[in-house]
């Protein structure tokens, strides 16, 4: 039993012959659709339910990562991609929160907090080369996070679509496999670039000589987790093969033609009676009525012999 409304297997895009030939009936798509196991067919609804839940979780995690686009100080602190903790002496620590839109400095000694947009960050006050590289990566990471969210929403639709045999298509399975692989490697490339430029290569000491330790912030952790869930979602789709409709459709066509032939033969037998009046119940009844009439005339009063 599906957990959602049943999708039909003939979407608008498949009505175009060229699209269907390339994206649905091509050898590559058919091969990809056949990949899977028998238990995947048996437990289709449960597997796709698990895929839907996993994708929904990844969407939430992507949203957390995107929050650091905000210019609000609290939002950046709660969804930062990198957290730097700096020693000021006497056990006092300052924190630096790195977000997509900018940086928040939190001074442990003065208790003040300040937000600075990446556009206003003066790299001359830091390790200029490392600062500029991190600045360039940060300003482009927002696009990566937004694309990851959009593709996750599209994957959610495919999870629901493939929950029933009627809604399953070769192109749907191939889409989630190909786009899933692309967004997995693309997002992980962006994550690794961020880690290298906005974590490992940043200055290890502040202006007062205090050591700075950098760790992954909650936004980056959420994005990494969401990206790992992409791989799980793709593997769940691989387990479930697309139903082979070709043999079923041929049987239905044959059955339809056979039934149609029987009906045509029956109509013909009724419309064209044989020479002796047999074959059509209506003609047979008329013949019986004529015989009965003759018998009544032959045996009634004043019958003519």
MIDRENDREN-326413 format. One line per 4 residues: their letters; for each residue x, y, z of C-alpha. Coordinates in pm, whole numbers, plus 50000, padded with zeros to 5 digits. Example, Ala and Ser with C-alpha at 12.3 -4.5 7.8 and 13.67 -1.06 7.14 Angstrom:
as = 51230/49550/50780 | 51367/49894/50714
//
This chain:
xxxx = 50000/50000/50000 | 50144/50340/49906 | 50166/50611/50170 | 50061/50889/49929
xxxx = 49849/50952/49620 | 49927/50721/49328 | 50119/50877/49041 | 50043/50778/48683
xxxx = 50318/50642/48458 | 50250/50868/48159 | 50361/51221/48249 | 50330/51506/48003
xxxx = 50697/51491/47904 | 50664/51130/47783 | 50399/51235/47531 | 50680/51377/47319
xxxx = 50825/51093/47113 | 51179/51232/47100 | 51192/51283/47477 | 51056/50938/47550
xxxx = 51297/50774/47305 | 51600/50935/47471 | 51501/50958/47838 | 51271/50660/47886
xxxx = 51310/50392/47617 | 51682/50422/47540 | 51906/50125/47620 | 52089/50321/47891
xxxx = 51771/50419/48073 | 51620/50072/48043 | 51942/49919/48181 | 51943/50162/48473
xxxx = 51574/50099/48537 | 51626/49722/48557 | 51896/49757/48823 | 51771/49637/49159
xxxx = 51661/49336/49357 | 51343/49135/49401 | 51307/49244/49763 | 51322/49601/49635
xxxx = 51007/49534/49434 | 50839/49359/49726 | 50914/49637/49977 | 50896/49927/49734
xxxx = 50668/50144/49948 | 50878/50099/50264 | 51207/50166/50085 | 51071/50477/49917
xxxx = 50922/50590/50249 | 51270/50563/50402 | 51413/50757/50106 | 51150/51028/50151
xxxx = 51228/51064/50523 | 51601/51080/50452 | 51552/51347/50185 | 51323/51547/50415
xxxx = 51593/51541/50685 | 51855/51655/50432 | 51629/51946/50333 | 51609/52061/50697
xxxx = 51988/52033/50732 | 52039/52232/50411 | 51814/52506/50546 | 52028/52530/50860
xxxx = 52340/52569/50645 | 52176/52840/50434 | 52075/53046/50741 | 52432/53179/50763
xxxx = 52356/53385/50451 | 52170/53611/50694 | 52338/53926/50819 | 52190/53879/51163
xxxx = 52453/53821/51429 | 52260/53551/51615 | 52178/53362/51295 | 52545/53349/51196
xxxx = 52649/53231/51541 | 52392/52949/51531 | 52466/52841/51174 | 52831/52932/51123
xxxx = 53041/52716/50894 | 53364/52767/51089 | 53416/52854/51454 | 53745/53001/51568
xxxx = 53828/53017/51941 | 54109/53257/52031 | 54298/53280/52361 | 54321/53630/52509
xxxx = 54499/53535/52828 | 54386/53477/53187 | 54154/53203/53064 | 53951/53450/52855
xxxx = 53850/53338/52508 | 53718/53523/52207 | 53520/53360/51931 | 53505/53418/51556
xxxx = 53203/53286/51368 | 53250/53247/50992 | 52930/53256/50787 | 52845/53287/50420
xxxx = 52764/53658/50442 | 53028/53767/50691 | 53203/53722/51025 | 53092/53778/51384
xxxx = 53359/53868/51643 | 53271/53793/52005 | 53517/53932/52258 | 53540/53743/52583
xxxx = 53714/54027/52768 | 53482/54311/52671 | 53170/54105/52610 | 53103/54286/52283
xxxx = 52994/54126/51957 | 53034/54271/51609 | 52915/54159/51267 | 53132/54243/50963
xxxx = 53022/54169/50608 | 53275/53997/50384 | 53267/54307/50166 | 53388/54513/50462
xxxx = 53651/54269/50588 | 53998/54421/50556 | 54231/54137/50481 | 54532/54362/50539
xxxx = 54466/54321/50911 | 54512/53943/50885 | 54711/53700/50677 | 54611/53876/50355
xxxx = 54652/53585/50115 | 54462/53335/50333 | 54196/53595/50413 | 54133/53675/50047
xxxx = 54103/53307/49954 | 53854/53242/50234 | 53661/53555/50140 | 53630/53436/49780
xxxx = 53514/53089/49882 | 53261/53223/50132 | 53090/53455/49887 | 53038/53165/49644
xxxx = 52927/52908/49900 | 52579/53054/49925 | 52507/52946/49566 | 52624/52593/49644
xxxx = 52399/52571/49950 | 52095/52701/49760 | 52150/52457/49471 | 52181/52172/49722
xxxx = 51846/52271/49874 | 51668/52295/49536 | 51799/51957/49418 | 51693/51802/49749
xxxx = 51339/51928/49693 | 51340/51772/49344 | 51469/51446/49489 | 51181/51446/49739
xxxx = 50933/51456/49450 | 51106/51157/49285 | 51101/50962/49613 | 50724/51002/49625
xxxx = 50678/50931/49254 | 50864/50598/49268 | 50669/50477/49570 | 50420/50298/49341
xxxx = 50467/50088/49029 | 50218/50302/48840 | 50429/50611/48902 | 50770/50456/48840
xxxx = 50966/50540/48526 | 51313/50466/48391 | 51380/50839/48351 | 51277/50905/48712
xxxx = 51524/50650/48847 | 51802/50767/48615 | 51735/51128/48712 | 51775/51067/49083
xxxx = 52087/50855/49026 | 52264/51101/48793 | 52164/51424/48970 | 52230/51260/49306
xxxx = 52585/51167/49205 | 52649/51513/49059 | 52523/51706/49361 | 52706/51469/49598
xxxx = 53046/51533/49436 | 52977/51900/49367 | 52873/51972/49726 | 53161/51774/49872
xxxx = 53405/51960/49650 | 53267/52289/49782 | 53285/52160/50140 | 53647/52045/50102
xxxx = 53741/52380/49948 | 53580/52564/50240 | 53760/52343/50493 | 54095/52406/50325
xxxx = 54058/52782/50278 | 53837/52884/50572 | 53968/52646/50835 | 54308/52490/50784
xxxx = 54479/52780/50606 | 54361/53059/50838 | 54609/53224/51078 | 54685/53012/51384
xxxx = 54759/53310/51612 | 54585/53638/51679 | 54743/53984/51696 | 54832/53935/52065
xxxx = 55003/53603/52001 | 54717/53392/52134 | 54650/53061/51961 | 54338/53023/51749
xxxx = 54171/52682/51713 | 53929/52632/51426 | 53650/52375/51416 | 53358/52304/51185
xxxx = 53054/52510/51277 | 52696/52377/51296 | 52613/52498/50944 | 52901/52306/50787
xxxx = 52826/51995/50994 | 52464/52004/50875 | 52573/52044/50513 | 52816/51752/50540
xxxx = 52547/51531/50694 | 52294/51633/50427 | 52547/51546/50156 | 52611/51201/50305
xxxx = 52237/51141/50305 | 52237/51201/49929 | 52442/50883/49886 | 52200/50687/50104
xxxx = 51904/50814/49902 | 52066/50713/49572 | 52146/50363/49705 | 51785/50314/49813
xxxx = 51669/50403/49462 | 51915/50155/49310 | 51761/49876/49521 | 51418/49922/49360
xxxx = 51391/49820/48990 | 51146/49987/48754 | 50863/49744/48666 | 50887/49586/48321
xxxx = 50575/49709/48148 | 50654/49584/47796 | 50533/49225/47848 | 50231/49340/48048
xxxx = 50133/49591/47780 | 50167/49326/47507 | 49942/49088/47701 | 49685/49362/47751
xxxx = 49692/49448/47380 | 49655/49081/47285 | 49374/49037/47531 | 49204/49351/47400
xxxx = 49232/49233/47039 | 49103/48887/47127 | 48804/49031/47314 | 48734/49271/47030
xxxx = 48745/48984/46779 | 48496/48781/46981 | 48258/49075/47003 | 48282/49140/46627
xxxx = 48217/48774/46551 | 47915/48770/46781 | 47771/49085/46622 | 47826/48941/46274
xxxx = 47650/48618/46362 | 47349/48815/46483 | 47342/49050/46187 | 47388/48776/45920
xxxx = 47168/48471/45988 | 47228/48148/45800 | 47010/48028/45514 | 46802/47796/45733
xxxx = 46730/48084/45977 | 46962/47952/46247 | 47216/48149/46430 | 47010/48453/46533
xxxx = 46775/48401/46829 | 46546/48666/46684 | 46516/48486/46351 | 46464/48153/46525
xxxx = 46178/48296/46730 | 46017/48434/46413 | 46036/48095/46247 | 45877/47926/46548
xxxx = 45596/48182/46542 | 45524/48106/46173 | 45508/47733/46239 | 45274/47784/46533
xxxx = 45051/48002/46319 | 45026/47739/46048 | 44938/47474/46302 | 44660/47691/46444
xxxx = 44516/47746/46094 | 44531/47375/46013 | 44344/47260/46324 | 44094/47538/46389
xxxx = 43725/47551/46292 | 43677/47572/45918 | 44023/47450/45848 | 44107/47397/45489
x = 44244/47049/45420
//
